Amino acid sequence: MEPGEIKMLTELQGIRRLLDAPNTANIRAASEGLQTLALSIETLSGRLFAQNGTVQDNADFLTRLRAELSSICALLQNASAYFNRLGILRASQFGAYERTGEFRSLDSPRRVSVQL
């Protein structure tokens, strides 16, 4: 593996460790880290397509890269689900919770009756 590839894997491992404790600051830092790594991955893919054969080092690196990205993806999905559920719980403080699991809207139809 080349030094750039090792650095990329190290940075991905750092991002994965950030997502082990999904709070707002860690998710922001992980997002920024992934955005900077996107260019490196694009450069790497161009270099790999330019090569004529598959070298075992490339296969090993790509396997490790895929494993890291899969772990990061799963952690991001779990964090997203957690914060979505948290939002639902917070919303329940403002609306009525129904047996079906749905939240009733805060806007309820109003009736005005006038008797003459």
Phi and psi in radians as a Rosetta constraint file:
Dihedral C 1 N 2 CA 2 C 2 CIRCULARHARMONIC -1.478 0.35
Dihedral N 2 CA 2 C 2 N 3 CIRCULARHARMONIC 2.771 0.35
Dihedral C 2 N 3 CA 3 C 3 CIRCULARHARMONIC -1.000 0.35
Dihedral N 3 CA 3 C 3 N 4 CIRCULARHARMONIC -0.643 0.35
Dihedral C 3 N 4 CA 4 C 4 CIRCULARHARMONIC -1.129 0.35
Dihedral N 4 CA 4 C 4 N 5 CIRCULARHARMONIC -0.637 0.35
Dihedral C 4 N 5 CA 5 C 5 CIRCULARHARMONIC -1.217 0.35
Dihedral N 5 CA 5 C 5 N 6 CIRCULARHARMONIC -0.702 0.35
Dihedral C 5 N 6 CA 6 C 6 CIRCULARHARMONIC -1.119 0.35
Dihedral N 6 CA 6 C 6 N 7 CIRCULARHARMONIC -0.729 0.35
Dihedral C 6 N 7 CA 7 C 7 CIRCULARHARMONIC -1.086 0.35
Dihedral N 7 CA 7 C 7 N 8 CIRCULARHARMONIC -0.730 0.35
Dihedral C 7 N 8 CA 8 C 8 CIRCULARHARMONIC -1.079 0.35
Dihedral N 8 CA 8 C 8 N 9 CIRCULARHARMONIC -0.785 0.35
Dihedral C 8 N 9 CA 9 C 9 CIRCULARHARMONIC -1.127 0.35
Dihedral N 9 CA 9 C 9 N 10 CIRCULARHARMONIC -0.675 0.35
Dihedral C 9 N 10 CA 10 C 10 CIRCULARHARMONIC -1.108 0.35
Dihedral N 10 CA 10 C 10 N 11 CIRCULARHARMONIC -0.741 0.35
Dihedral C 10 N 11 CA 11 C 11 CIRCULARHARMONIC -1.149 0.35
Dihedral N 11 CA 11 C 11 N 12 CIRCULARHARMONIC -0.682 0.35
Dihedral C 11 N 12 CA 12 C 12 CIRCULARHARMONIC -1.143 0.35
Dihedral N 12 CA 12 C 12 N 13 CIRCULARHARMONIC -0.656 0.35
Dihedral C 12 N 13 CA 13 C 13 CIRCULARHARMONIC -1.136 0.35
Dihedral N 13 CA 13 C 13 N 14 CIRCULARHARMONIC -0.648 0.35
Dihedral C 13 N 14 CA 14 C 14 CIRCULARHARMONIC -1.128 0.35
Dihedral N 14 CA 14 C 14 N 15 CIRCULARHARMONIC -0.701 0.35
Dihedral C 14 N 15 CA 15 C 15 CIRCULARHARMONIC -1.123 0.35
Dihedral N 15 CA 15 C 15 N 16 CIRCULARHARMONIC -0.732 0.35
Dihedral C 15 N 16 CA 16 C 16 CIRCULARHARMONIC -1.074 0.35
Dihedral N 16 CA 16 C 16 N 17 CIRCULARHARMONIC -0.708 0.35
Dihedral C 16 N 17 CA 17 C 17 CIRCULARHARMONIC -1.140 0.35
Dihedral N 17 CA 17 C 17 N 18 CIRCULARHARMONIC -0.632 0.35
Dihedral C 17 N 18 CA 18 C 18 CIRCULARHARMONIC -1.059 0.35
Dihedral N 18 CA 18 C 18 N 19 CIRCULARHARMONIC -0.679 0.35
Dihedral C 18 N 19 CA 19 C 19 CIRCULARHARMONIC -1.400 0.35
Dihedral N 19 CA 19 C 19 N 20 CIRCULARHARMONIC -0.099 0.35
Dihedral C 19 N 20 CA 20 C 20 CIRCULARHARMONIC -1.163 0.35
Dihedral N 20 CA 20 C 20 N 21 CIRCULARHARMONIC -0.452 0.35
Dihedral C 20 N 21 CA 21 C 21 CIRCULARHARMONIC -2.142 0.35
Dihedral N 21 CA 21 C 21 N 22 CIRCULARHARMONIC 1.473 0.35
Dihedral C 21 N 22 CA 22 C 22 CIRCULARHARMONIC -1.343 0.35
Dihedral N 22 CA 22 C 22 N 23 CIRCULARHARMONIC 1.619 0.35
Dihedral C 22 N 23 CA 23 C 23 CIRCULARHARMONIC -2.051 0.35
Dihedral N 23 CA 23 C 23 N 24 CIRCULARHARMONIC 3.040 0.35
Dihedral C 23 N 24 CA 24 C 24 CIRCULARHARMONIC -1.021 0.35
Dihedral N 24 CA 24 C 24 N 25 CIRCULARHARMONIC -0.782 0.35
Dihedral C 24 N 25 CA 25 C 25 CIRCULARHARMONIC -1.125 0.35
Dihedral N 25 CA 25 C 25 N 26 CIRCULARHARMONIC -0.746 0.35
Dihedral C 25 N 26 CA 26 C 26 CIRCULARHARMONIC -1.175 0.35
Dihedral N 26 CA 26 C 26 N 27 CIRCULARHARMONIC -0.673 0.35
Dihedral C 26 N 27 CA 27 C 27 CIRCULARHARMONIC -1.173 0.35
Dihedral N 27 CA 27 C 27 N 28 CIRCULARHARMONIC -0.697 0.35
Dihedral C 27 N 28 CA 28 C 28 CIRCULARHARMONIC -1.081 0.35
Dihedral N 28 CA 28 C 28 N 29 CIRCULARHARMONIC -0.807 0.35
Dihedral C 28 N 29 CA 29 C 29 CIRCULARHARMONIC -1.106 0.35
Dihedral N 29 CA 29 C 29 N 30 CIRCULARHARMONIC -0.705 0.35
Dihedral C 29 N 30 CA 30 C 30 CIRCULARHARMONIC -1.136 0.35
Dihedral N 30 CA 30 C 30 N 31 CIRCULARHARMONIC -0.706 0.35
Dihedral C 30 N 31 CA 31 C 31 CIRCULARHARMONIC -1.088 0.35
Dihedral N 31 CA 31 C 31 N 32 CIRCULARHARMONIC -0.769 0.35
Dihedral C 31 N 32 CA 32 C 32 CIRCULARHARMONIC -1.110 0.35
Dihedral N 32 CA 32 C 32 N 33 CIRCULARHARMONIC -0.728 0.35
Dihedral C 32 N 33 CA 33 C 33 CIRCULARHARMONIC -1.103 0.35
Dihedral N 33 CA 33 C 33 N 34 CIRCULARHARMONIC -0.707 0.35
Dihedral C 33 N 34 CA 34 C 34 CIRCULARHARMONIC -1.175 0.35
Dihedral N 34 CA 34 C 34 N 35 CIRCULARHARMONIC -0.620 0.35
Dihedral C 34 N 35 CA 35 C 35 CIRCULARHARMONIC -1.141 0.35
Dihedral N 35 CA 35 C 35 N 36 CIRCULARHARMONIC -0.685 0.35
Dihedral C 35 N 36 CA 36 C 36 CIRCULARHARMONIC -1.246 0.35
Dihedral N 36 CA 36 C 36 N 37 CIRCULARHARMONIC -0.555 0.35
Dihedral C 36 N 37 CA 37 C 37 CIRCULARHARMONIC -1.329 0.35
Dihedral N 37 CA 37 C 37 N 38 CIRCULARHARMONIC -0.336 0.35
Dihedral C 37 N 38 CA 38 C 38 CIRCULARHARMONIC -1.039 0.35
Dihedral N 38 CA 38 C 38 N 39 CIRCULARHARMONIC -0.712 0.35
Dihedral C 38 N 39 CA 39 C 39 CIRCULARHARMONIC -1.143 0.35
Dihedral N 39 CA 39 C 39 N 40 CIRCULARHARMONIC -0.702 0.35
Dihedral C 39 N 40 CA 40 C 40 CIRCULARHARMONIC -1.100 0.35
Dihedral N 40 CA 40 C 40 N 41 CIRCULARHARMONIC -0.695 0.35
Dihedral C 40 N 41 CA 41 C 41 CIRCULARHARMONIC -1.194 0.35
Dihedral N 41 CA 41 C 41 N 42 CIRCULARHARMONIC -0.658 0.35
Dihedral C 41 N 42 CA 42 C 42 CIRCULARHARMONIC -1.114 0.35
Dihedral N 42 CA 42 C 42 N 43 CIRCULARHARMONIC -0.748 0.35
Dihedral C 42 N 43 CA 43 C 43 CIRCULARHARMONIC -1.095 0.35
Dihedral N 43 CA 43 C 43 N 44 CIRCULARHARMONIC -0.748 0.35
Dihedral C 43 N 44 CA 44 C 44 CIRCULARHARMONIC -1.086 0.35
Dihedral N 44 CA 44 C 44 N 45 CIRCULARHARMONIC -0.760 0.35
Dihedral C 44 N 45 CA 45 C 45 CIRCULARHARMONIC -1.124 0.35
Dihedral N 45 CA 45 C 45 N 46 CIRCULARHARMONIC -0.663 0.35
Dihedral C 45 N 46 CA 46 C 46 CIRCULARHARMONIC -1.098 0.35
Dihedral N 46 CA 46 C 46 N 47 CIRCULARHARMONIC -0.696 0.35
Dihedral C 46 N 47 CA 47 C 47 CIRCULARHARMONIC -1.172 0.35
Dihedral N 47 CA 47 C 47 N 48 CIRCULARHARMONIC -0.682 0.35
Dihedral C 47 N 48 CA 48 C 48 CIRCULARHARMONIC -1.211 0.35
Dihedral N 48 CA 48 C 48 N 49 CIRCULARHARMONIC -0.643 0.35
Dihedral C 48 N 49 CA 49 C 49 CIRCULARHARMONIC -1.183 0.35
Dihedral N 49 CA 49 C 49 N 50 CIRCULARHARMONIC -0.483 0.35
Dihedral C 49 N 50 CA 50 C 50 CIRCULARHARMONIC -1.302 0.35
Dihedral N 50 CA 50 C 50 N 51 CIRCULARHARMONIC -0.398 0.35
Dihedral C 50 N 51 CA 51 C 51 CIRCULARHARMONIC -1.323 0.35
Dihedral N 51 CA 51 C 51 N 52 CIRCULARHARMONIC 2.606 0.35
Dihedral C 51 N 52 CA 52 C 52 CIRCULARHARMONIC -1.526 0.35
Dihedral N 52 CA 52 C 52 N 53 CIRCULARHARMONIC -0.441 0.35
Dihedral C 52 N 53 CA 53 C 53 CIRCULARHARMONIC -2.280 0.35
Dihedral N 53 CA 53 C 53 N 54 CIRCULARHARMONIC 2.995 0.35
Dihedral C 53 N 54 CA 54 C 54 CIRCULARHARMONIC -1.728 0.35
Dihedral N 54 CA 54 C 54 N 55 CIRCULARHARMONIC 2.106 0.35
Dihedral C 54 N 55 CA 55 C 55 CIRCULARHARMONIC -1.632 0.35
Dihedral N 55 CA 55 C 55 N 56 CIRCULARHARMONIC 2.511 0.35
Dihedral C 55 N 56 CA 56 C 56 CIRCULARHARMONIC -1.027 0.35
Dihedral N 56 CA 56 C 56 N 57 CIRCULARHARMONIC -0.634 0.35
Dihedral C 56 N 57 CA 57 C 57 CIRCULARHARMONIC -1.062 0.35
Dihedral N 57 CA 57 C 57 N 58 CIRCULARHARMONIC -0.712 0.35
Dihedral C 57 N 58 CA 58 C 58 CIRCULARHARMONIC -1.117 0.35
Dihedral N 58 CA 58 C 58 N 59 CIRCULARHARMONIC -0.713 0.35
Dihedral C 58 N 59 CA 59 C 59 CIRCULARHARMONIC -1.117 0.35
Dihedral N 59 CA 59 C 59 N 60 CIRCULARHARMONIC -0.742 0.35
Dihedral C 59 N 60 CA 60 C 60 CIRCULARHARMONIC -1.113 0.35
Dihedral N 60 CA 60 C 60 N 61 CIRCULARHARMONIC -0.780 0.35
Dihedral C 60 N 61 CA 61 C 61 CIRCULARHARMONIC -1.101 0.35
Dihedral N 61 CA 61 C 61 N 62 CIRCULARHARMONIC -0.796 0.35
Dihedral C 61 N 62 CA 62 C 62 CIRCULARHARMONIC -1.121 0.35
Dihedral N 62 CA 62 C 62 N 63 CIRCULARHARMONIC -0.602 0.35
Dihedral C 62 N 63 CA 63 C 63 CIRCULARHARMONIC -1.131 0.35
Dihedral N 63 CA 63 C 63 N 64 CIRCULARHARMONIC -0.785 0.35
Dihedral C 63 N 64 CA 64 C 64 CIRCULARHARMONIC -1.170 0.35
Dihedral N 64 CA 64 C 64 N 65 CIRCULARHARMONIC -0.671 0.35
Dihedral C 64 N 65 CA 65 C 65 CIRCULARHARMONIC -1.093 0.35
Dihedral N 65 CA 65 C 65 N 66 CIRCULARHARMONIC -0.791 0.35
Dihedral C 65 N 66 CA 66 C 66 CIRCULARHARMONIC -1.092 0.35
Dihedral N 66 CA 66 C 66 N 67 CIRCULARHARMONIC -0.717 0.35
Dihedral C 66 N 67 CA 67 C 67 CIRCULARHARMONIC -1.103 0.35
Dihedral N 67 CA 67 C 67 N 68 CIRCULARHARMONIC -0.752 0.35
Dihedral C 67 N 68 CA 68 C 68 CIRCULARHARMONIC -1.120 0.35
Dihedral N 68 CA 68 C 68 N 69 CIRCULARHARMONIC -0.800 0.35
Dihedral C 68 N 69 CA 69 C 69 CIRCULARHARMONIC -1.134 0.35
Dihedral N 69 CA 69 C 69 N 70 CIRCULARHARMONIC -0.625 0.35
Dihedral C 69 N 70 CA 70 C 70 CIRCULARHARMONIC -1.143 0.35
Dihedral N 70 CA 70 C 70 N 71 CIRCULARHARMONIC -0.717 0.35
Dihedral C 70 N 71 CA 71 C 71 CIRCULARHARMONIC -1.120 0.35
Dihedral N 71 CA 71 C 71 N 72 CIRCULARHARMONIC -0.767 0.35
Dihedral C 71 N 72 CA 72 C 72 CIRCULARHARMONIC -1.107 0.35
Dihedral N 72 CA 72 C 72 N 73 CIRCULARHARMONIC -0.726 0.35
Dihedral C 72 N 73 CA 73 C 73 CIRCULARHARMONIC -1.073 0.35
Dihedral N 73 CA 73 C 73 N 74 CIRCULARHARMONIC -0.787 0.35
Dihedral C 73 N 74 CA 74 C 74 CIRCULARHARMONIC -1.108 0.35
Dihedral N 74 CA 74 C 74 N 75 CIRCULARHARMONIC -0.737 0.35
Dihedral C 74 N 75 CA 75 C 75 CIRCULARHARMONIC -1.130 0.35
Dihedral N 75 CA 75 C 75 N 76 CIRCULARHARMONIC -0.686 0.35
Dihedral C 75 N 76 CA 76 C 76 CIRCULARHARMONIC -1.156 0.35
Dihedral N 76 CA 76 C 76 N 77 CIRCULARHARMONIC -0.683 0.35
Dihedral C 76 N 77 CA 77 C 77 CIRCULARHARMONIC -1.140 0.35
Dihedral N 77 CA 77 C 77 N 78 CIRCULARHARMONIC -0.721 0.35
Dihedral C 77 N 78 CA 78 C 78 CIRCULARHARMONIC -1.142 0.35
Dihedral N 78 CA 78 C 78 N 79 CIRCULARHARMONIC -0.724 0.35
Dihedral C 78 N 79 CA 79 C 79 CIRCULARHARMONIC -1.121 0.35
Dihedral N 79 CA 79 C 79 N 80 CIRCULARHARMONIC -0.714 0.35
Dihedral C 79 N 80 CA 80 C 80 CIRCULARHARMONIC -1.093 0.35
Dihedral N 80 CA 80 C 80 N 81 CIRCULARHARMONIC -0.784 0.35
Dihedral C 80 N 81 CA 81 C 81 CIRCULARHARMONIC -1.101 0.35
Dihedral N 81 CA 81 C 81 N 82 CIRCULARHARMONIC -0.709 0.35
Dihedral C 81 N 82 CA 82 C 82 CIRCULARHARMONIC -1.072 0.35
Dihedral N 82 CA 82 C 82 N 83 CIRCULARHARMONIC -0.855 0.35
Dihedral C 82 N 83 CA 83 C 83 CIRCULARHARMONIC -1.219 0.35
Dihedral N 83 CA 83 C 83 N 84 CIRCULARHARMONIC -0.546 0.35
Dihedral C 83 N 84 CA 84 C 84 CIRCULARHARMONIC -1.130 0.35
Dihedral N 84 CA 84 C 84 N 85 CIRCULARHARMONIC -0.773 0.35
Dihedral C 84 N 85 CA 85 C 85 CIRCULARHARMONIC -1.133 0.35
Dihedral N 85 CA 85 C 85 N 86 CIRCULARHARMONIC -0.661 0.35
Dihedral C 85 N 86 CA 86 C 86 CIRCULARHARMONIC -1.097 0.35
Dihedral N 86 CA 86 C 86 N 87 CIRCULARHARMONIC -0.705 0.35
Dihedral C 86 N 87 CA 87 C 87 CIRCULARHARMONIC -1.093 0.35
Dihedral N 87 CA 87 C 87 N 88 CIRCULARHARMONIC -0.681 0.35
Dihedral C 87 N 88 CA 88 C 88 CIRCULARHARMONIC -1.120 0.35
Dihedral N 88 CA 88 C 88 N 89 CIRCULARHARMONIC -0.746 0.35
Dihedral C 88 N 89 CA 89 C 89 CIRCULARHARMONIC -1.098 0.35
Dihedral N 89 CA 89 C 89 N 90 CIRCULARHARMONIC -0.705 0.35
Dihedral C 89 N 90 CA 90 C 90 CIRCULARHARMONIC -1.172 0.35
Dihedral N 90 CA 90 C 90 N 91 CIRCULARHARMONIC -0.656 0.35
Dihedral C 90 N 91 CA 91 C 91 CIRCULARHARMONIC -1.145 0.35
Dihedral N 91 CA 91 C 91 N 92 CIRCULARHARMONIC -0.506 0.35
Dihedral C 91 N 92 CA 92 C 92 CIRCULARHARMONIC -1.136 0.35
Dihedral N 92 CA 92 C 92 N 93 CIRCULARHARMONIC -0.342 0.35
Dihedral C 92 N 93 CA 93 C 93 CIRCULARHARMONIC -1.264 0.35
Dihedral N 93 CA 93 C 93 N 94 CIRCULARHARMONIC -0.332 0.35
Dihedral C 93 N 94 CA 94 C 94 CIRCULARHARMONIC -1.835 0.35
Dihedral N 94 CA 94 C 94 N 95 CIRCULARHARMONIC -0.335 0.35
Dihedral C 94 N 95 CA 95 C 95 CIRCULARHARMONIC -2.241 0.35
Dihedral N 95 CA 95 C 95 N 96 CIRCULARHARMONIC 3.112 0.35
Dihedral C 95 N 96 CA 96 C 96 CIRCULARHARMONIC -1.627 0.35
Dihedral N 96 CA 96 C 96 N 97 CIRCULARHARMONIC 2.371 0.35
Dihedral C 96 N 97 CA 97 C 97 CIRCULARHARMONIC -1.621 0.35
Dihedral N 97 CA 97 C 97 N 98 CIRCULARHARMONIC 2.256 0.35
Dihedral C 97 N 98 CA 98 C 98 CIRCULARHARMONIC -1.809 0.35
Dihedral N 98 CA 98 C 98 N 99 CIRCULARHARMONIC 2.862 0.35
Dihedral C 98 N 99 CA 99 C 99 CIRCULARHARMONIC -1.080 0.35
Dihedral N 99 CA 99 C 99 N 100 CIRCULARHARMONIC -0.476 0.35
Dihedral C 99 N 100 CA 100 C 100 CIRCULARHARMONIC -1.301 0.35
Dihedral N 100 CA 100 C 100 N 101 CIRCULARHARMONIC -0.162 0.35
Dihedral C 100 N 101 CA 101 C 101 CIRCULARHARMONIC 1.659 0.35
Dihedral N 101 CA 101 C 101 N 102 CIRCULARHARMONIC -0.047 0.35
Dihedral C 101 N 102 CA 102 C 102 CIRCULARHARMONIC -1.561 0.35
Dihedral N 102 CA 102 C 102 N 103 CIRCULARHARMONIC 2.688 0.35
Dihedral C 102 N 103 CA 103 C 103 CIRCULARHARMONIC -1.770 0.35
Dihedral N 103 CA 103 C 103 N 104 CIRCULARHARMONIC 2.312 0.35
Dihedral C 103 N 104 CA 104 C 104 CIRCULARHARMONIC -1.300 0.35
Dihedral N 104 CA 104 C 104 N 105 CIRCULARHARMONIC 2.454 0.35
Dihedral C 104 N 105 CA 105 C 105 CIRCULARHARMONIC -1.146 0.35
Dihedral N 105 CA 105 C 105 N 106 CIRCULARHARMONIC 2.642 0.35
Dihedral C 105 N 106 CA 106 C 106 CIRCULARHARMONIC -1.216 0.35
Dihedral N 106 CA 106 C 106 N 107 CIRCULARHARMONIC -0.477 0.35
Dihedral C 106 N 107 CA 107 C 107 CIRCULARHARMONIC -1.447 0.35
Dihedral N 107 CA 107 C 107 N 108 CIRCULARHARMONIC 1.903 0.35
Dihedral C 107 N 108 CA 108 C 108 CIRCULARHARMONIC -1.907 0.35
Dihedral N 108 CA 108 C 108 N 109 CIRCULARHARMONIC 2.580 0.35
Dihedral C 108 N 109 CA 109 C 109 CIRCULARHARMONIC -1.115 0.35
Dihedral N 109 CA 109 C 109 N 110 CIRCULARHARMONIC 2.438 0.35
Dihedral C 109 N 110 CA 110 C 110 CIRCULARHARMONIC -1.974 0.35
Dihedral N 110 CA 110 C 110 N 111 CIRCULARHARMONIC 2.555 0.35
Dihedral C 110 N 111 CA 111 C 111 CIRCULARHARMONIC -2.042 0.35
Dihedral N 111 CA 111 C 111 N 112 CIRCULARHARMONIC 2.363 0.35
Dihedral C 111 N 112 CA 112 C 112 CIRCULARHARMONIC -2.068 0.35
Dihedral N 112 CA 112 C 112 N 113 CIRCULARHARMONIC 2.093 0.35
Dihedral C 112 N 113 CA 113 C 113 CIRCULARHARMONIC -2.027 0.35
Dihedral N 113 CA 113 C 113 N 114 CIRCULARHARMONIC 2.356 0.35
Dihedral C 113 N 114 CA 114 C 114 CIRCULARHARMONIC -2.094 0.35
Dihedral N 114 CA 114 C 114 N 115 CIRCULARHARMONIC 2.262 0.35
Dihedral C 114 N 115 CA 115 C 115 CIRCULARHARMONIC -1.997 0.35
Dihedral N 115 CA 115 C 115 N 116 CIRCULARHARMONIC 2.225 0.35
